[in-house]
Amino acid sequence: MNNYKYYHPILYAALDIFATFVVVLLSFLSFYNYAEFGEHIVSIMVYAASISVVTVLLFFLFKIYRIITEETSVMEFVRICLVTIIVHLAGLIAISSIPALPSFADFFYTWVLSTVSLLFFLSFNRIAIRLYHLFKVNREKSKKVRTVVIGAGSTGKVVIDESRKNKDNHNFVVAVVDDDPNKIGGLFQNIPVKGPISDIKKIIEFSNAEEVIIAISKLSQERLHEILELLRDTNARVRRMPLISEMEGPNDKRIIDVDLDDLLYREPIKLDNHKVRNMLNGQTVLVTGAGGSIGSELVRQIYRTQPKTLILFDIYENSTYDIQMQLLRMKHKENIRGVELITLIGSTYNEYRIESVIKKYKPDYIYHAAAYKHVPLMEDSPMEAIRTNVIGTYNVAKFADKYKVKKMILVSTDKAVRPTNVMGATKRFAETIIQYFDEKSKNTNYAAVRFGNVLGSNGSVIPLFKKQIEDGGPVTITDKNIIRYFMTIPEAVSLILQCGLFAHDGEVFILDMGKPVKILDLAERLIRQAGLVPYVDIDIIETGLRPGEKLYEELLLDKKHQKKTANSRIFVEEKEATNKHLVQDVEEASQAFNMAKTSDVKKLLASLINTYQIDKH
């Protein structure tokens, strides 16, 4: 069909010649009887042929054959009518001068019949195709997703235009919602405008809408969260246009799914990393646990500061190799030069291995992210949690002091506060190790960074929920009342790097993480984001709290005693008395490796961390 554009006008021209010739002949036949028609047959056929040829030539001249039949409009119809009438007027004058044919008055009836018939035929065969396509589009609308657009502005227009012009677009916009009283009740792009936005739930129900697109680019994160909250109890899938701050260019017209970051119910925390860049640029930096969720983002952000040497250290080869390849791609894409990238496999609890690494490369900064973090798994294997989270941290801290590392930053967790599980208890133990060495060391500044759950990290509920939704459900949550503090991986890592600036006294830094989020809300929103309806398409069921799991996580032991830092979103926990018997406690914790019963290991851990309450599940 590659030659379609060449034979398409020829096909129409041939059809027009044939139709014009036949219509003119039939018009004369309606005026004459058969005997008279036969008498004038030659003149009539010459006239009919002339009209046919001249009509087609003028159609070419007026570019009527360039009209795309699917897009035939009123203007194209007018052009066809004008050409047809002009040709027939010329023919009427010409035929009136032929003595053998009827006079002007007698022929007028034939002329009118011929002209009207041709106007109908020449126009209808084009308009019919247009009508067919309109009917086809209207029929396809019933198969599209009924959509409500929030925002009767330029961004809303982009969404509507896309829904109308893009054949691959699945949206059929049934209503536009806005807060502007001057727009409510009117039409926007021929679509009714309703409002205010606070009535969105009623509007969705009335319109039978299945999807909502938020199309307001100049929107604060706070207002976006308010709108998302209004949409929470609806069954509609929610998508949005990018905010101005998220746009990749002036013509960014993407429609994106509601991101998990939107569920933080607060403005994203943007920390000034200029000083971090100055601190790390040209230095040697070691990141343990470099292949993990936090470790890999730490590595990416540190790499952009262009240290002299960046050392990736992890026990798991696959994820470590993946982040190594990412950095090599970043090197070329972002033109990062002069950074020596070293990737090493090993465990922090292997004392000889970690010492050899620190001794050989003499890092200026260590970010210690290597840890076991999965709560239920560590309840069943507490001795391994002690091996990595306690002994591993002790080894890194000890050799950081011995080889005069400038700063060591421990990545901790909110589960270290009044821990009810092994993972939290071992991380609290790790915090005490940091504080012990900070007081002891004359060479190294130590600090720990404590934060809540990280959206999308390995072991978080988000990947689990997504997998369950892909499998058709159900989505499982431990308790419908469970809440968690959430932050994004980039926020968590920016916090860790910022705290490296402030670290000088064994501090435990805490981020103001805003409002906690109900896990149930996350599950429902993820289901809607997949275009499904909670409890209808995908069920949500409770499974009961897992061993060591809390309904509510805490970030501080006592908020009344928290101290502010130079950054308004970062606080410091009031320092407790240093454990003078830390070395003996670590040696005692090592006895766990020889214990067969997990209950004995937990009792040992509880004897060393007095805030740890063993879970009775």
C-alpha positions in Angstrom: 0.0 0.0 0.0 3.0 2.3 -0.3 1.6 3.8 -3.5 -1.7 4.8 -1.9 -1.0 8.5 -2.1 -0.5 8.3 -5.9 -3.6 6.3 -6.9 -6.0 7.7 -4.3 -6.7 11.0 -6.2 -6.7 9.2 -9.6 -9.3 6.8 -8.2 -11.5 9.7 -7.0 -11.0 11.6 -10.4 -12.1 8.5 -12.4 -15.1 8.1 -10.1 -16.0 11.8 -10.4 -15.8 11.7 -14.3 -18.0 8.7 -14.4 -20.5 10.1 -11.9 -20.7 13.5 -13.6 -21.2 12.0 -17.1 -23.9 9.6 -15.9 -25.8 12.3 -13.9 -25.8 14.7 -16.8 -27.1 12.0 -19.2 -29.8 11.0 -16.8 -30.8 14.7 -16.3 -31.3 15.1 -20.1 -33.2 11.8 -20.3 -35.6 13.1 -17.7 -36.4 16.1 -19.9 -36.5 14.3 -23.3 -38.5 11.3 -24.4 -36.5 8.5 -25.9 -37.0 9.7 -29.5 -35.8 13.2 -28.7 -33.0 12.0 -26.6 -31.7 9.8 -29.5 -32.0 12.8 -31.9 -29.7 14.9 -29.7 -27.5 12.1 -28.4 -24.2 13.4 -29.9 -24.6 16.9 -28.5 -25.7 15.7 -25.1 -22.7 13.3 -24.8 -20.3 16.0 -25.9 -21.8 18.3 -23.3 -21.7 15.6 -20.6 -18.2 14.7 -21.3 -17.1 18.3 -21.3 -18.7 19.0 -18.0 -17.1 15.8 -16.5 -13.6 16.7 -17.7 -13.8 20.4 -16.7 -15.1 19.5 -13.3 -12.2 17.1 -12.6 -9.6 19.6 -13.9 -11.0 22.3 -11.6 -11.0 19.8 -8.7 -7.3 19.3 -9.3 -6.7 23.1 -9.7 -8.6 23.8 -6.4 -6.6 20.9 -4.7 -9.8 19.1 -3.8 -8.1 15.8 -4.4 -5.6 16.6 -1.6 -8.4 16.6 1.0 -8.0 13.8 3.5 -11.5 12.3 3.4 -11.4 11.4 7.1 -10.9 15.1 7.8 -13.5 16.6 5.3 -14.9 19.7 6.9 -17.5 22.4 6.1 -14.8 24.4 4.2 -14.0 21.5 1.9 -17.7 21.0 1.3 -18.1 24.6 0.3 -15.1 24.3 -2.2 -16.7 21.3 -3.8 -20.0 23.1 -4.2 -18.5 26.2 -5.7 -16.5 24.3 -8.3 -19.6 22.3 -9.3 -21.8 25.3 -9.6 -19.2 27.3 -11.6 -18.8 24.5 -14.1 -22.5 24.0 -14.5 -23.1 27.8 -15.0 -20.5 27.8 -17.7 -22.2 24.7 -19.2 -25.6 26.3 -19.0 -24.4 29.3 -21.0 -22.6 27.1 -23.5 -25.6 24.8 -24.1 -28.0 27.8 -24.5 -26.0 28.9 -27.6 -26.6 25.6 -29.4 -29.7 26.0 -31.6 -30.5 22.3 -31.9 -30.9 22.1 -28.1 -33.7 23.5 -25.9 -33.8 27.2 -25.1 -32.4 28.6 -21.8 -35.9 28.6 -20.2 -36.6 25.0 -21.3 -33.2 23.7 -20.3 -33.2 25.3 -16.8 -35.1 22.3 -15.3 -32.4 19.9 -16.6 -29.6 22.2 -15.4 -31.0 22.4 -11.9 -31.6 18.7 -11.6 -28.1 17.9 -12.9 -26.4 20.5 -10.6 -28.3 19.4 -7.4 -27.6 15.8 -8.2 -23.9 16.3 -8.7 -23.6 18.5 -5.6 -25.1 15.7 -3.6 -23.1 12.9 -5.1 -19.7 14.7 -5.3 -20.0 15.8 -1.7 -21.6 12.8 -0.2 -19.0 10.3 -1.3 -16.5 12.3 0.7 -18.6 13.3 3.7 -19.8 9.7 4.0 -16.3 8.6 4.8 -16.0 11.4 7.3 -19.3 10.3 8.9 -18.1 6.8 9.0 -15.0 7.8 10.9 -17.0 9.9 13.3 -19.3 7.0 14.0 -16.2 4.7 14.4 -14.7 7.2 16.9 -17.9 7.5 18.9 -18.2 3.7 18.9 -14.6 3.4 20.1 -15.3 6.0 22.9 -17.5 3.4 24.6 -14.4 1.2 24.8 -12.2 3.9 26.3 -11.7 4.8 30.0 -14.1 7.5 31.2 -11.8 10.1 32.6 -12.1 13.3 34.7 -9.4 15.9 34.3 -8.6 18.2 37.2 -7.6 21.6 35.9 -9.3 23.7 33.2 -6.1 25.4 32.1 -3.3 25.0 29.5 -2.2 21.7 31.1 -5.7 20.4 31.0 -6.0 21.3 27.3 -2.9 19.2 26.6 -4.5 16.2 28.3 -7.7 16.6 26.3 -5.9 17.2 23.0 -3.9 14.0 23.6 -7.0 12.0 24.4 -8.6 13.2 21.1 -5.7 13.0 18.7 -3.6 10.1 19.9 -5.1 6.8 18.7 -3.1 5.0 21.4 -4.5 7.1 24.2 -7.1 5.2 26.2 -8.8 8.2 27.8 -12.3 9.6 27.0 -12.6 12.9 29.0 -16.2 13.2 30.4 -15.7 16.2 32.7 -13.2 18.9 33.7 -13.0 19.9 37.4 -11.7 23.3 38.6 -12.0 25.7 41.5 -12.4 28.8 39.4 -16.1 30.0 39.8 -15.9 31.7 36.4 -15.2 28.4 34.7 -17.6 26.2 36.7 -20.8 25.5 34.7 -19.2 26.4 31.4 -17.5 24.4 28.7 -13.8 23.8 28.3 -12.8 22.3 25.0 -16.5 21.4 24.6 -16.4 19.4 27.8 -18.5 20.5 30.9 -16.6 22.2 33.7 -17.6 21.1 37.2 -16.4 22.0 40.6 -15.0 22.8 43.0 -12.3 20.2 43.4 -13.5 19.5 46.9 -16.6 17.8 45.3 -14.4 15.5 43.2 -15.8 12.3 44.8 -19.4 13.3 43.8 -18.3 14.3 40.3 -16.5 11.0 39.8 -19.6 9.0 40.9 -22.0 11.1 38.8 -19.7 10.8 35.7 -19.0 7.1 36.2 -15.4 8.0 35.8 -12.7 5.3 36.0 -9.7 7.5 36.0 -8.6 10.9 37.2 -5.8 12.9 35.7 -4.4 15.8 37.7 -3.5 18.5 35.1 -2.3 21.5 37.2 1.4 22.0 36.7 1.7 25.0 39.0 0.7 23.0 42.1 2.5 22.8 45.4 3.3 19.4 46.9 1.0 20.3 49.8 -2.0 21.0 47.5 -1.2 17.8 45.5 -1.4 15.8 48.7 -4.7 17.4 49.6 -6.1 16.4 46.2 -4.8 12.9 46.6 -6.4 12.7 50.0 -9.8 13.7 48.4 -9.3 10.9 45.8 -8.4 8.3 48.4 -11.9 7.0 48.9 -12.7 6.8 45.2 -12.3 3.7 43.0 -10.7 5.8 40.2 -7.1 5.3 39.1 -5.1 8.5 39.6 -2.5 9.9 37.3 -1.0 13.3 36.9 0.9 15.7 34.7 4.4 16.5 36.1 4.8 19.5 38.3 6.8 22.5 37.0 9.8 21.4 39.2 9.6 17.9 37.7 9.5 18.8 34.0 12.4 17.7 31.9 11.9 20.5 29.4 9.4 23.3 28.3 7.5 20.8 26.1 7.2 18.0 28.7 3.7 16.6 28.1 4.0 13.3 29.9 1.1 11.9 31.9 2.6 9.9 34.8 1.3 7.6 37.3 1.0 8.9 40.9 4.4 8.2 42.3 5.0 6.6 45.6 6.9 9.8 46.6 3.5 11.6 46.5 2.3 9.4 49.4 4.7 11.0 51.9 2.0 13.7 52.6 4.7 16.3 52.9 7.0 18.4 50.7 10.1 16.4 49.6 13.1 17.4 51.7 15.7 19.1 49.6 19.0 19.3 51.4 21.8 21.6 50.2 24.6 19.1 49.2 27.0 21.8 48.1 29.0 21.5 51.3 28.8 17.7 51.0 30.4 18.0 47.6 33.2 20.3 49.0 33.8 17.7 51.8 34.0 14.6 49.6 35.6 16.0 46.5 39.1 14.6 46.0 38.8 12.3 49.0 38.9 8.6 49.4 35.5 7.2 50.4 34.5 3.6 51.5 30.9 2.5 51.4 30.0 -0.8 53.0 26.9 -2.6 51.8 27.3 -0.7 48.5 25.0 -3.1 46.7 21.9 -2.5 48.9 19.1 0.0 48.4 20.7 2.7 50.6 24.3 1.7 49.8 23.8 1.9 46.0 22.2 5.4 46.3 24.9 6.5 48.6 27.4 5.4 46.0 25.6 7.2 43.2 25.4 10.5 45.1 29.0 10.3 46.3 30.2 9.5 42.8 28.8 12.8 41.6 30.9 14.7 44.2 33.9 13.3 42.3 36.0 11.9 45.1 39.5 10.8 44.4 38.7 7.1 45.1 35.3 5.4 45.7 35.4 1.9 47.2 32.4 -0.3 46.9 32.4 -3.1 49.5 29.7 -5.7 49.8 29.3 -9.4 50.5 26.7 -9.9 47.7 28.3 -10.0 44.3 25.3 -9.6 42.0 23.9 -6.3 43.3 27.5 -4.9 43.7 28.3 -5.7 40.1 25.0 -4.0 39.0 25.9 -0.7 40.8 29.4 -0.9 39.5 28.0 -1.1 35.9 25.7 1.8 36.7 28.6 4.0 37.8 30.5 3.2 34.7 27.5 4.3 32.6 27.2 7.5 34.7 30.8 8.2 34.1 30.2 8.6 30.3 26.7 10.0 30.5 27.5 12.7 33.1 31.1 13.2 32.1 32.5 12.2 35.5 36.3 12.1 35.3 39.2 11.4 37.6 37.4 9.1 40.0 39.1 5.7 40.8 36.4 3.2 41.2 37.3 0.1 43.3 34.8 -2.8 43.8 35.5 -5.4 46.5 33.7 -8.4 47.7 33.9 -9.2 51.4 32.1 -9.2 54.8 32.5 -6.6 57.5 32.5 -9.4 60.2 35.6 -10.9 58.6 38.1 -8.9 60.7 41.1 -9.6 58.6 39.4 -8.7 55.3 37.9 -5.4 56.4 41.2 -4.4 58.1 43.2 -5.1 54.9 40.8 -2.9 52.9 41.0 0.0 55.3 44.7 -0.3 55.7 45.4 -0.5 52.0 43.2 2.3 50.8 43.2 4.5 53.9 39.7 6.0 53.3 39.0 9.5 54.6 35.3 8.8 55.1 33.4 5.5 55.7 29.7 5.2 55.3 28.7 2.0 56.9 25.4 0.7 55.3 26.2 -3.1 55.5 23.5 -4.7 57.7 20.8 -7.3 57.9 17.5 -5.3 57.9 14.6 -7.8 57.4 12.8 -8.0 60.7 11.1 -11.5 60.4 14.2 -13.2 59.0 16.4 -11.9 61.8 13.9 -13.2 64.4 14.7 -16.7 63.0 18.4 -16.1 62.6 19.4 -13.7 65.5 23.0 -15.0 65.6 23.5 -13.8 62.0 22.1 -10.4 62.8 24.6 -10.1 65.7 27.5 -11.2 63.4 26.8 -8.5 60.7 25.1 -5.7 62.6 27.1 -5.8 65.8 30.5 -7.5 65.1 30.6 -6.0 61.6 30.0 -2.5 62.9 32.6 -3.0 65.7 35.3 -4.1 63.2 34.7 -1.2 60.9 34.6 1.3 63.8 37.8 -0.2 65.3 39.8 0.0 62.1 38.5 3.4 61.3 40.1 4.6 64.5 43.3 2.6 64.0 43.9 3.9 60.4 42.8 7.5 61.2 39.7 7.8 59.1 38.3 11.3 59.4 34.6 10.3 59.8 32.6 7.1 60.0 28.8 7.3 59.6 26.5 4.4 60.6 23.2 3.9 58.8 20.7 3.0 61.6 17.0 2.7 61.8 13.9 3.9 63.8 13.5 0.3 64.9 16.5 0.8 67.2 14.2 2.9 69.5 12.7 0.7 72.2 13.3 -2.4 70.0 11.0 -5.3 70.1 12.9 -7.3 67.5 16.4 -8.6 66.9 17.1 -6.4 64.0 16.3 -3.2 66.0 18.2 -4.4 69.0 21.3 -5.2 67.0 21.1 -1.7 65.4 20.8 -0.1 68.8 23.9 -2.1 69.8 25.6 -0.7 66.7 24.7 2.8 67.8 26.4 2.3 71.2 29.5 1.0 69.4 29.6 4.3 67.4 29.3 6.4 70.5 31.9 4.3 72.4 34.5 4.8 69.7 33.7 8.5 69.2 34.6 9.0 72.9 37.7 6.8 72.7 39.1 7.9 69.4 41.4 10.9 68.9 41.5 10.4 65.1 37.9 9.8 64.0 34.5 11.4 64.4 31.6 9.0 64.5 27.9 9.4 64.1 24.7 7.4 63.4 21.8 8.4 61.2 18.4 7.0 62.2 15.4 7.2 59.9 12.2 5.3 59.1 11.1 3.1 56.2 12.4 3.9 52.7 10.0 3.8 49.8 10.9 1.1 47.3 13.9 -0.2 49.1 14.7 -3.9 49.2 12.5 -5.6 51.8 10.0 -2.8 52.0 6.3 -3.4 51.6 6.1 -1.6 48.2 7.8 -4.3 46.1 5.8 -6.9 47.9 2.5 -5.2 47.2 3.4 -4.6 43.5 4.2 -8.3 43.1 0.9 -9.4 44.8 -1.1 -7.0 42.6 0.7 -8.4 39.5 -0.3 -11.9 40.6 -3.9 -10.9 41.0 -3.9 -10.5 44.8 -4.7 -10.6 47.5 -2.5 -7.9 49.0 -1.5 -8.8 52.5 -1.0 -6.4 55.4 -0.2 -7.4 58.9 -2.7 -5.0 60.5 -5.0 -2.4 59.0 -4.0 0.1 61.8 -0.3 -0.2 61.2 1.5 3.0 60.4 5.1 3.8 59.4 7.2 6.9 58.8 8.4 7.0 55.2 11.0 8.7 53.1 12.5 8.3 49.7 15.8 6.7 49.1 17.4 10.0 47.8 16.1 11.8 50.9 17.6 9.2 53.2 20.9 9.3 51.5 21.0 13.1 51.4 20.4 13.0 55.1 23.2 10.6 55.7 25.6 12.8 53.7 24.4 15.9 55.4 24.9 14.4 58.8 28.5 13.6 57.8 29.0 17.4 57.8 27.7 17.7 61.4 29.3 14.6 62.9 31.8 15.3 65.6 30.5 13.8 68.9 29.0 10.4 68.3 25.6 11.9 67.6 22.5 10.0 66.6 20.8 12.1 63.9 17.1 12.0 63.2 15.1 13.4 60.3 11.8 15.2 60.8 9.9 12.8 58.5 6.5 14.5 58.7 3.3 12.6 59.1 3.3 8.8 59.4 1.4 6.9 56.6 -1.0 4.0 57.1 0.1 0.9 55.3 -3.5 0.2 54.3 -3.6 3.6 52.5 -0.4 2.6 50.6 -1.9 -0.7 49.5 -5.2 0.8 48.3 -3.4 3.6 46.4 -1.1 1.1 44.7 -4.1 -1.0 43.6 -5.8 2.1 42.1 -2.6 3.1 40.4 -2.6 -0.3 38.7 -6.1 0.6 37.3 -7.9 -1.8 39.6 -10.5 -1.3 42.4 -9.5 -2.3 46.0 -11.7 -5.0 47.5 -13.4 -5.6 44.1 -10.5 -6.5 41.7 -7.9 -7.0 44.4 -8.7 -7.9 48.0 -6.7 -6.7 51.0 -6.4 -9.1 53.9 -4.8 -8.9 57.4 -2.3 -11.6 58.3 -1.5 -10.5 61.9 1.6 -8.8 63.2 4.8 -10.7 62.5 7.3 -11.6 65.2 9.0 -8.5 66.4 6.8 -6.1 64.5 5.2 -3.0 66.1 2.0 -1.2 65.2 3.8 2.1 65.5 7.5 3.0 65.0 9.3 5.7 67.0 12.1 7.9 65.9 13.1 9.2 69.3 13.1 7.9 72.8 11.9 11.3 74.1 11.1 14.1 71.7 11.4 16.7 74.5 15.1 16.1 74.6 15.9 16.3 70.9 18.3 19.0 69.8 18.2 21.0 66.6 21.0 21.3 64.1 21.9 23.9 61.6 19.4 22.1 59.3 15.8 22.7 60.4 14.8 19.1 59.4 17.7 17.3 61.2 17.7 16.7 64.9 20.1 15.1 67.4 19.0 12.6 70.1 20.2 13.5 73.5 23.3 11.5 74.1 23.2 8.7 76.7 26.1 7.7 78.9 28.7 5.7 77.0 28.9 2.0 77.6 32.3 1.6 79.4 32.1 -2.2 79.0 31.4 -2.1 75.3 34.4 -4.3 74.3 33.4 -7.0 76.9 29.8 -6.8 75.6 30.9 -7.4 72.1 32.9 -10.4 73.1 29.9 -11.7 75.1 27.6 -11.1 72.1 30.0 -13.3 70.0 29.0 -16.3 72.1 25.7 -16.3 70.1 27.5 -18.0 67.3 27.8 -21.1 69.4 24.2 -21.1 70.6 21.7 -23.5 69.1 18.5 -22.0 70.3 17.3 -18.6 69.0 15.6 -18.0 72.3 18.9 -18.2 74.1 20.5 -15.7 71.6 17.6 -13.3 72.2 18.0 -13.5 76.0 21.7 -12.8 75.6 20.9 -9.8 73.4 18.4 -8.5 76.0 21.0 -8.7 78.7 23.3 -6.4 76.7 20.6 -4.0 75.4 18.4 -3.0 78.3 15.8 -1.3 76.1 15.2 -4.5 74.1 11.9 -6.3 74.9 11.8 -9.8 73.5 8.7 -10.3 71.4 6.4 -13.0 72.8 5.0 -14.2 69.4 
